Amino acid sequence: MSHQKTFEQTKVFTEMVAHKQGWALNPDSTFYRNLVEGLTLNYNRYGYFLCPCRDTEGSREIDKPAICPCVWSKVDIPEYGHCFCALYLSKEFAESMKEPRAIPDRRYENK
């Protein structure tokens, strides 16, 4: 298995993703910390950044769409203002100060 990630390394990863995509990170520091801890745990357990809000399907190949940032985030963020786990927000949603809400889980829509 690949080397272990630290909380700080995962935090940098989420910051780089947000910057590259033009997104904001969830401003709730406790919520954000819990998500980064979940991503770190998943990386250290599975060897990849499986979304902390999703269970593994048992292999990297099957989980690939759910690896952070998941494929559904690119549709969910423009539509709902945030991704399924609310780690990433559109800049407009973040500026609105609205609370993220539950959104449909697209992972199982067409199964």
N, C-alpha and C positions, 0 to 999 in steps of 0.2 A: 504493500500500500504506500501511497505517497506520504510525504511528511505531514505532520500535524500543523494545523493553523491555530493561531492565537486569536483572541478577541480583537486585538488591534489590527491584525492583518485582515480579518474579515471586515472590520469597520472601514478600512482603506478600500477594500474591494467594493463595498456598497457605495462609498463616496465616488469612486471612479465610474461605476455604472451610472449613477445619477447624473454625474457631470457629462458623460458621453451621450446619454439619451436626452439630456435637457430636462431632467426630472428633479424633483426635490425629495429629500428624505423626510420621513415622518418626524414632525417636530416634538412629539411627546417623547421625552428622553427615556422614560421607563419602558414604554412600549417599544421604542427603537432598540434599546439595549436587549430586551427579551428576544426580539427578532434576530439581532446579530448573534446573540448567544445560541439561538436555535440553528442558524446557518453554520456557525462554528462547530457545533455538536454534530450536525449532519455531515459536514465536510470530514471531520475526524472519524466519523463512523463509517461513511460510505465512500469517501474519496472525492466527493464533488459537492457543490453548494446546492443541495436539494432544498427547494423552498421549505421554510420551517413550518408552513401551514399545511403541508401535504405529506402523506405517507408514501414510503417507497413502494414501488411495484416489484422490487426485487432485483433490478439490474439497471445499470447506467443507461443501457440502450432504451429500455422501456421508459425510464424516468427522464430521458433527455429533454422532453418538452417542459418538465417541471424544474429544470435546473435554473437557478437564479441568474439573470432575470428570466422568468418563465416566458414561453411564447405567447401566453394569453395576456401578459402585461401590456403588450403593444396594442392590444385592442381594448382592454379594460381601462387603461389610464385615460385615453381620449374619451371613452364613453362614460365612465363613472368618476373620473378624477383621481383614481388610485388603483393599484393592483389588488388582487384577491386578499393578500395578507396585509395590505396598507403600509408596506415598507416604503414603496415609491409612490409619489404623488405628482400630478401635473403641477407645474409652477402656479398656474391659475387657481387650482384647488387649494394648494398650500396657502396662497395669499388670501383666499376667502375665509380662512380660519374655520371652515366647516369640519365637522367630525366625520372621518371615514365611516361608512356603514357596510353592512353585509351585502355582498354582491354574488351573483351566480357563479358557481364553480364550473368553468368551461371544460375542465379536464374530463368530465364524464358526460358531456352533452351528447356526443355522437357515438356512444358505446353501446 
